[in-house]
Amino acid sequence: MAMASVHSLERLMRVGLDTPFVQNALEKLVQDQIAHEADELERLRPRLAEYESRFGMTSVEFFERYQSGEIGDEMDYFEWNVLYKMFLDSQQRLGYLRNEA
């Protein structure tokens, strides 16, 4: 459903049938999603910092070592991995929304 709506809007924009209402609605949607992703990053940062402090390495270093199999699959490492992937995904979405990626 969402993709069909996106394609419909894209067709409208392509043929010049977009209106100020549509433009404003899309801009509001993008700004709301940017705020959501920024909030998500702020929510995840302290949780990642706890793991970094506890294990004495950055999340980047941990992630590289975890992905290469240097670090085991203990529950703390598994949770850190999931949190860091969530952080990376949110960063990527934010970059797309800000046209940085």
BALOBA-1460 file (C-alpha; in Angstrom, 3 decimals):
// residues 101
<rec num="1" residu="m" x="0.000" y="0.000" z="0.000"/>
<rec num="2" residu="a" x="2.688" y="2.526" z="0.960"/>
<rec num="3" residu="m" x="4.707" y="1.923" z="-2.205"/>
<rec num="4" residu="a" x="1.602" y="2.335" z="-4.356"/>
<rec num="5" residu="s" x="1.003" y="5.711" z="-2.711"/>
<rec num="6" residu="v" x="4.607" y="6.733" z="-3.279"/>
<rec num="7" residu="h" x="4.360" y="5.778" z="-6.946"/>
<rec num="8" residu="s" x="1.097" y="7.716" z="-7.316"/>
<rec num="9" residu="l" x="2.696" y="10.813" z="-5.813"/>
<rec num="10" residu="e" x="5.757" y="10.375" z="-8.002"/>
<rec num="11" residu="r" x="3.562" y="10.277" z="-11.118"/>
<rec num="12" residu="l" x="1.759" y="13.439" z="-10.002"/>
<rec num="13" residu="m" x="5.050" y="15.223" z="-9.430"/>
<rec num="14" residu="r" x="6.473" y="14.062" z="-12.746"/>
<rec num="15" residu="v" x="3.584" y="15.460" z="-14.790"/>
<rec num="16" residu="g" x="3.396" y="18.683" z="-12.805"/>
<rec num="17" residu="l" x="0.090" y="17.993" z="-11.072"/>
<rec num="18" residu="d" x="1.460" y="18.386" z="-7.581"/>
<rec num="19" residu="t" x="-0.113" y="21.121" z="-5.502"/>
<rec num="20" residu="p" x="1.147" y="23.251" z="-2.628"/>
<rec num="21" residu="f" x="-0.924" y="21.002" z="-0.353"/>
<rec num="22" residu="v" x="0.876" y="17.878" z="-1.599"/>
<rec num="23" residu="q" x="4.262" y="19.597" z="-1.398"/>
<rec num="24" residu="n" x="3.587" y="20.768" z="2.170"/>
<rec num="25" residu="a" x="2.291" y="17.359" z="3.221"/>
<rec num="26" residu="l" x="5.372" y="15.618" z="1.842"/>
<rec num="27" residu="e" x="7.718" y="18.128" z="3.468"/>
<rec num="28" residu="k" x="5.933" y="17.659" z="6.808"/>
<rec num="29" residu="l" x="6.177" y="13.893" z="6.461"/>
<rec num="30" residu="v" x="9.909" y="14.072" z="5.770"/>
<rec num="31" residu="q" x="10.506" y="16.502" z="8.652"/>
<rec num="32" residu="d" x="8.535" y="14.293" z="11.052"/>
<rec num="33" residu="q" x="10.549" y="11.250" z="10.014"/>
<rec num="34" residu="i" x="13.816" y="13.191" z="10.387"/>
<rec num="35" residu="a" x="12.777" y="14.108" z="13.939"/>
<rec num="36" residu="h" x="11.851" y="10.490" z="14.665"/>
<rec num="37" residu="e" x="15.207" y="9.168" z="13.430"/>
<rec num="38" residu="a" x="17.117" y="11.850" z="15.362"/>
<rec num="39" residu="d" x="15.196" y="10.895" z="18.519"/>
<rec num="40" residu="e" x="15.972" y="7.232" z="17.909"/>
<rec num="41" residu="l" x="19.692" y="7.985" z="17.626"/>
<rec num="42" residu="e" x="19.582" y="9.976" z="20.871"/>
<rec num="43" residu="r" x="17.766" y="7.103" z="22.583"/>
<rec num="44" residu="l" x="20.348" y="4.567" z="21.408"/>
<rec num="45" residu="r" x="23.526" y="6.590" z="22.114"/>
<rec num="46" residu="p" x="23.499" y="6.209" z="25.922"/>
<rec num="47" residu="r" x="22.717" y="2.512" z="25.664"/>
<rec num="48" residu="l" x="25.668" y="2.011" z="23.311"/>
<rec num="49" residu="a" x="27.860" y="4.105" z="25.632"/>
<rec num="50" residu="e" x="27.042" y="1.725" z="28.497"/>
<rec num="51" residu="y" x="28.363" y="-1.232" z="26.511"/>
<rec num="52" residu="e" x="31.409" y="0.739" z="25.354"/>
<rec num="53" residu="s" x="32.247" y="1.646" z="28.935"/>
<rec num="54" residu="r" x="31.642" y="-1.857" z="30.249"/>
<rec num="55" residu="f" x="33.734" y="-3.611" z="27.589"/>
<rec num="56" residu="g" x="36.356" y="-0.914" z="26.947"/>
<rec num="57" residu="m" x="35.935" y="-0.505" z="23.198"/>
<rec num="58" residu="t" x="33.935" y="1.589" z="20.784"/>
<rec num="59" residu="s" x="30.825" y="0.222" z="19.138"/>
<rec num="60" residu="v" x="32.611" y="0.432" z="15.776"/>
<rec num="61" residu="e" x="35.492" y="-1.698" z="17.062"/>
<rec num="62" residu="f" x="33.105" y="-4.120" z="18.743"/>
<rec num="63" residu="f" x="30.978" y="-4.474" z="15.610"/>
<rec num="64" residu="e" x="33.998" y="-5.241" z="13.418"/>
<rec num="65" residu="r" x="35.267" y="-7.828" z="15.891"/>
<rec num="66" residu="y" x="31.809" y="-9.343" z="16.413"/>
<rec num="67" residu="q" x="31.140" y="-9.630" z="12.682"/>
<rec num="68" residu="s" x="34.534" y="-11.267" z="12.100"/>
<rec num="69" residu="g" x="33.858" y="-13.848" z="14.820"/>
<rec num="70" residu="e" x="36.576" y="-12.609" z="17.185"/>
<rec num="71" residu="i" x="33.999" y="-12.106" z="19.918"/>
<rec num="72" residu="g" x="31.623" y="-14.808" z="21.108"/>
<rec num="73" residu="d" x="27.840" y="-14.869" z="21.080"/>
<rec num="74" residu="e" x="27.192" y="-14.087" z="24.742"/>
<rec num="75" residu="m" x="23.869" y="-12.354" z="25.381"/>
<rec num="76" residu="d" x="25.492" y="-8.969" z="26.132"/>
<rec num="77" residu="y" x="27.368" y="-9.063" z="22.842"/>
<rec num="78" residu="f" x="24.275" y="-10.146" z="20.961"/>
<rec num="79" residu="e" x="22.270" y="-7.264" z="22.459"/>
<rec num="80" residu="w" x="25.061" y="-4.765" z="21.729"/>
<rec num="81" residu="n" x="25.178" y="-5.993" z="18.145"/>
<rec num="82" residu="v" x="21.411" y="-5.535" z="17.743"/>
<rec num="83" residu="l" x="21.510" y="-2.038" z="19.268"/>
<rec num="84" residu="y" x="24.395" y="-1.004" z="17.047"/>
<rec num="85" residu="k" x="22.648" y="-2.320" z="13.926"/>
<rec num="86" residu="m" x="19.558" y="-0.328" z="14.926"/>
<rec num="87" residu="f" x="21.789" y="2.732" z="15.342"/>
<rec num="88" residu="l" x="23.403" y="2.237" z="11.924"/>
<rec num="89" residu="d" x="20.028" y="1.703" z="10.245"/>
<rec num="90" residu="s" x="18.645" y="4.858" z="11.817"/>
<rec num="91" residu="q" x="21.743" y="6.826" z="10.773"/>
<rec num="92" residu="q" x="21.333" y="5.574" z="7.217"/>
<rec num="93" residu="r" x="17.639" y="6.499" z="7.085"/>
<rec num="94" residu="l" x="18.446" y="9.943" z="8.471"/>
<rec num="95" residu="g" x="21.105" y="10.409" z="5.797"/>
<rec num="96" residu="y" x="18.634" y="9.476" z="3.074"/>
<rec num="97" residu="l" x="16.023" y="11.852" z="4.467"/>
<rec num="98" residu="r" x="18.550" y="14.681" z="4.601"/>
<rec num="99" residu="n" x="19.823" y="13.769" z="1.122"/>
<rec num="100" residu="e" x="23.274" y="13.017" z="2.537"/>
<rec num="101" residu="a" x="23.506" y="9.426" z="1.354"/>
